[in-house]
Amino acid sequence: MTSPGWRRPAHGVRRTGKERVVLRQTTERVYSSIARVLGDAPAERRPEPAGRAPKASGIDPAVVGELKEIADYITRLKSGIAALRAQELMRDRLPMAHDELGSVVAATAGATNSIMEAAEAILVIEDSTLDGYRAKVESRIYEIFEACTFQDITGQRISKVVEALGQLEKRLESFATTVKIQDGEAKLDPEDAKRQSRAETLMLNGPQLKGPATPQDAIDALFS
Amino acid sequence: MALDLGMPILVVDDYQTMVRIIRNLLKQLGFEDVDDASDGTGALAKLKQKKYGLVISDWNMEPMTGYELLRHVRADDGLRTTPFIMVTAESKTENVIAAKKAGVNNYIVKPFNAQTLKTKIEAVCGA
């Protein structure tokens, strides 16, 4: 990296007064940048004793350039980390997603239970008159309708989780772009590694998105 | 050969709702002697206590999966001939082939209906 007006002198070449001024100004900029980034405070320097050349004049310009790059990177990193708003994610969004999904599981289980109870009750309804039988069946059917209202509520809960995940994805993408991060070798927690290995060995994939990966007809063909 | 509606059936699934659904479907088909277990370990214990005519098992369970249960059953001299149907959402072809190699008699992908269950039971137990 080269500052305006600065050309790199060969080793052992005596710098001109102009070069020394440019080097001092560049060094001061880097110094204050680093101090600002690391300490969020203005740079403080002890004044040079009168009649002495600035210490900065002895710094290799390549080092100055590298320091400047480091300072710029740290600034980008800090701004990327701040934009992640990790505290907000950990305090609000992720616990909310966890709670909402827990409620969805509970609501669907409760609704399924209610629907099945009503259906099982219909199967064993007895009444001596047609009107009496009809009234009992209708009463149970309305219970089923009521239980089906879970879909509206769980739909809203899941939408909130999807929105939170979208935010998380957006922020992580922005962070990765800002700091130009590359995926490294992940160090898995031993328990996670064990779980992952078990899932791979036993092929625990769970339901496929958008329906079965292999339709029943194709499976039947394998067994015919 | 007609289906023996009196044969004991063991349903293995960690979701009680699914157990209840399969129980009701079996009841609709005329089977009355139905037991259940919530994972492979519990199922294996029940299989060693009672002679079952059919096992209907999910795949994805902890701590012992349906696939592990199947392998245990096929490795046990006293159980190896027990008909075994896998009823599961694990529908990747590699899973189906792995289960077939391990000795499963038939394979049903969730969700399914009473007719599918009946057809598979007939194919496995002979009708």
Interface residues (C-beta under 8 A of the other chain):
Chain A: A109 T112 N113 M116 E120 L202 M203 L204 N205 G206 P207 Q208 P212 A213 T214 P215 Q216 A218 I219 L222 F223
Chain B: T17 R20 I21 N24 W59 N60 T65 Y67 E68 A89 E90 S91 K92 T93 E94 N95 V96 I97 A98 K100 N105 N106 Y107 I108 V109 K110 F112 T116 A123
